[in-house]
Amino acid sequence: MSIKPLADRVVAKKDAATSTTASGILLGEAKEKSTTATIESVGPDVKTVKKCDRILYREYSATDIKYDGTDYLIIKEEDILATL
């Protein structure tokens, strides 16, 4: 990957939203956006997460970008809520 985040930011790829629940109930189009992602690269000042970690982040805090036909997110480390 040639996107190198600066400072305390990470580049992540958003996980695909599920269309059914664990019990098999189909979810409609009005479902909230997925707020989980997999980290692709980390900036030099990131201390708590690393590449390939799955994370839970604040939904509207990420910057969406498209690079080489793939959608990525750039997220500040402080906006990462948890690792999964």
C-alpha positions as a Markdown table, in Angstrom:
| # | Residue | x | y | z |
|---|---|---|---|---|
| 1 | Met | 0.0 | 0.0 | 0.0 |
| 2 | Ser | 1.4 | 3.4 | -0.9 |
| 3 | Ile | -0.8 | 5.5 | 1.4 |
| 4 | Lys | 1.3 | 6.5 | 4.4 |
| 5 | Pro | -0.6 | 8.3 | 7.1 |
| 6 | Leu | 1.0 | 11.1 | 9.1 |
| 7 | Ala | 1.3 | 11.6 | 12.8 |
| 8 | Asp | -1.4 | 9.8 | 14.8 |
| 9 | Arg | -3.6 | 8.7 | 11.9 |
| 10 | Val | -4.4 | 5.2 | 10.5 |
| 11 | Val | -5.5 | 4.1 | 7.1 |
| 12 | Ala | -8.2 | 1.4 | 7.2 |
| 13 | Lys | -10.5 | -0.5 | 4.9 |
| 14 | Lys | -14.1 | -0.5 | 6.0 |
| 15 | Asp | -15.6 | -3.9 | 6.7 |
| 16 | Ala | -18.6 | -5.0 | 4.6 |
| 17 | Ala | -21.9 | -4.4 | 6.3 |
| 18 | Thr | -23.8 | -7.5 | 7.2 |
| 19 | Ser | -27.3 | -8.0 | 5.7 |
| 20 | Thr | -28.6 | -10.5 | 8.3 |
| 21 | Thr | -28.4 | -10.7 | 12.1 |
| 22 | Ala | -27.0 | -13.7 | 14.0 |
| 23 | Ser | -30.5 | -15.1 | 14.3 |
| 24 | Gly | -31.2 | -14.8 | 10.5 |
| 25 | Ile | -33.3 | -11.6 | 10.5 |
| 26 | Leu | -32.8 | -9.7 | 7.2 |
| 27 | Leu | -31.8 | -6.1 | 7.7 |
| 28 | Gly | -33.2 | -3.4 | 5.4 |
| 29 | Glu | -31.4 | -0.5 | 3.6 |
| 30 | Ala | -32.0 | 1.9 | 6.5 |
| 31 | Lys | -29.5 | 0.1 | 8.7 |
| 32 | Glu | -26.7 | 2.3 | 10.1 |
| 33 | Lys | -23.4 | 2.2 | 8.3 |
| 34 | Ser | -20.7 | -0.2 | 9.5 |
| 35 | Thr | -18.3 | 1.3 | 12.0 |
| 36 | Thr | -15.8 | -1.5 | 11.9 |
| 37 | Ala | -12.7 | -1.5 | 9.7 |
| 38 | Thr | -9.4 | -3.3 | 9.3 |
| 39 | Ile | -6.2 | -1.2 | 9.6 |
| 40 | Glu | -4.0 | -1.2 | 6.5 |
| 41 | Ser | -1.2 | 1.2 | 7.7 |
| 42 | Val | -0.4 | 3.3 | 10.7 |
| 43 | Gly | 1.3 | 6.7 | 11.2 |
| 44 | Pro | 4.6 | 7.0 | 13.2 |
| 45 | Asp | 2.9 | 8.5 | 16.3 |
| 46 | Val | 0.3 | 5.7 | 16.7 |
| 47 | Lys | 0.8 | 3.8 | 20.0 |
| 48 | Thr | -2.2 | 1.5 | 20.6 |
| 49 | Val | -3.1 | -0.2 | 17.4 |
| 50 | Lys | -1.2 | -1.9 | 14.6 |
| 51 | Lys | -1.6 | -3.1 | 11.0 |
| 52 | Cys | -4.3 | -5.8 | 10.5 |
| 53 | Asp | -6.2 | -4.9 | 13.8 |
| 54 | Arg | -10.0 | -4.8 | 13.4 |
| 55 | Ile | -11.3 | -1.6 | 15.0 |
| 56 | Leu | -14.5 | 0.1 | 16.0 |
| 57 | Tyr | -14.5 | 3.8 | 15.3 |
| 58 | Arg | -16.8 | 6.9 | 15.5 |
| 59 | Glu | -19.0 | 6.8 | 12.5 |
| 60 | Tyr | -18.6 | 10.4 | 11.3 |
| 61 | Ser | -15.0 | 11.0 | 12.4 |
| 62 | Ala | -13.4 | 9.2 | 9.4 |
| 63 | Thr | -12.3 | 10.8 | 6.1 |
| 64 | Asp | -13.4 | 8.6 | 3.1 |
| 65 | Ile | -11.0 | 8.4 | 0.2 |
| 66 | Lys | -10.8 | 6.3 | -3.0 |
| 67 | Tyr | -7.4 | 5.2 | -4.1 |
| 68 | Asp | -6.7 | 2.8 | -7.0 |
| 69 | Gly | -10.4 | 1.8 | -7.1 |
| 70 | Thr | -10.5 | 0.9 | -3.4 |
| 71 | Asp | -12.3 | 2.8 | -0.6 |
| 72 | Tyr | -10.2 | 3.6 | 2.4 |
| 73 | Leu | -10.7 | 5.6 | 5.6 |
| 74 | Ile | -8.3 | 7.9 | 7.4 |
| 75 | Ile | -9.0 | 8.0 | 11.1 |
| 76 | Lys | -7.3 | 9.8 | 14.0 |
| 77 | Glu | -6.1 | 7.4 | 16.7 |
| 78 | Glu | -8.3 | 9.2 | 19.3 |
| 79 | Asp | -11.4 | 8.4 | 17.2 |
| 80 | Ile | -10.8 | 4.7 | 17.5 |
| 81 | Leu | -13.1 | 3.4 | 20.2 |
| 82 | Ala | -12.0 | -0.3 | 20.5 |
| 83 | Thr | -10.2 | -3.2 | 18.9 |
| 84 | Leu | -12.1 | -6.3 | 18.0 |
